[in-house]
Amino acid sequence: MSESKLSIKISIADRYYPLRIASEDEEMVRAAAQRINQRIEQFNVKYSGQDTQDALAMAALQFVLSLLKYEKDDEANRIIAEIASLDNFLGEYLTRN
């Protein structure tokens, strides 16, 4: 199953970046660039006079913090599911013996 690659240009902080991506990822890549630009704009409005690099750094920090929180929550959910599975296994074992 070969993925067809698509050449696109996205704009982040008024710079254009050429990318070759899987065609099914185009919508997500464009949405990601749009969210980054929105966050940069929010920082530029809130902290006028700041350099674009500062806005990019703060946007990146916020996105990574969100990712880390999601990963932590996901890991906790996996641990809870594993404990529930072990609890069910032990419950079945004890009722048979």
C-alpha positions as CSV (number, residue, x, y, z in Angstrom):
1,M,0.0,0.0,0.0
2,S,1.9,3.1,-1.2
3,E,1.1,6.5,0.1
4,S,0.9,9.2,-2.5
5,K,3.0,12.2,-1.5
6,L,1.8,15.7,-1.9
7,S,4.0,18.9,-2.2
8,I,2.5,21.8,-0.2
9,K,3.7,25.1,1.2
10,I,2.6,26.2,4.6
11,S,3.1,29.5,6.3
12,I,4.2,29.8,9.9
13,A,5.0,33.3,11.3
14,D,5.1,34.8,7.8
15,R,7.6,32.3,6.5
16,Y,6.8,29.6,3.9
17,Y,7.9,26.0,4.3
18,P,7.7,23.5,1.5
19,L,6.7,20.1,2.7
20,R,6.2,16.6,1.1
21,I,3.5,14.8,3.1
22,A,1.1,12.0,2.7
23,S,-2.0,13.3,0.9
24,E,-4.2,12.1,3.7
25,D,-2.3,14.3,6.2
26,E,-2.8,17.5,4.3
27,E,-5.8,18.7,6.2
28,M,-4.2,18.0,9.6
29,V,-0.9,19.7,8.6
30,R,-2.7,22.8,7.4
31,A,-4.8,22.9,10.5
32,A,-1.7,22.6,12.7
33,A,-0.1,25.5,10.9
34,Q,-3.2,27.5,11.3
35,R,-3.3,26.8,15.1
36,I,0.3,27.8,15.4
37,N,-0.3,31.1,13.6
38,Q,-3.4,31.8,15.8
39,R,-1.4,31.2,18.9
40,I,1.4,33.5,17.6
41,E,-1.1,36.2,16.9
42,Q,-2.6,35.8,20.4
43,F,0.9,36.4,21.9
44,N,1.6,39.3,19.6
45,V,-1.7,41.0,20.7
46,K,-1.2,40.3,24.4
47,Y,2.5,41.2,24.4
48,S,2.8,43.8,21.7
49,G,6.4,44.7,20.9
50,Q,7.7,41.2,21.4
51,D,9.8,39.6,18.7
52,T,8.2,36.9,16.6
53,Q,10.8,34.4,17.9
54,D,9.4,35.0,21.4
55,A,5.9,34.3,20.2
56,L,7.0,31.2,18.5
57,A,8.8,30.0,21.6
58,M,5.8,30.6,23.8
59,A,3.5,28.9,21.3
60,A,5.8,25.9,21.1
61,L,5.9,25.8,24.9
62,Q,2.1,25.8,25.3
63,F,1.7,23.0,22.6
64,V,4.3,20.8,24.2
65,L,2.8,21.3,27.7
66,S,-0.5,20.2,26.3
67,L,1.1,17.2,24.7
68,L,2.8,16.2,27.9
69,K,-0.4,16.5,29.9
70,Y,-2.2,14.4,27.3
71,E,0.6,11.7,27.4
72,K,0.5,11.7,31.2
73,D,-3.3,11.3,31.2
74,D,-3.1,8.6,28.6
75,E,-0.4,6.7,30.6
76,A,-2.6,6.9,33.8
77,N,-5.5,5.5,31.8
78,R,-3.4,2.6,30.6
79,I,-2.3,1.9,34.1
80,I,-5.9,2.0,35.4
81,A,-7.0,-0.4,32.6
82,E,-4.2,-2.8,33.5
83,I,-5.1,-2.7,37.2
84,A,-8.8,-3.3,36.3
85,S,-7.8,-6.3,34.1
86,L,-5.7,-7.7,36.9
87,D,-8.5,-7.2,39.3
88,N,-10.9,-9.1,37.0
89,F,-8.4,-11.9,36.6
90,L,-7.9,-12.2,40.3
91,G,-11.6,-12.1,41.0
92,E,-12.3,-14.9,38.5
93,Y,-9.4,-16.9,39.9
94,L,-10.6,-16.6,43.5
95,T,-14.2,-17.5,42.6
96,R,-13.1,-20.7,40.9
97,N,-10.9,-21.8,43.8
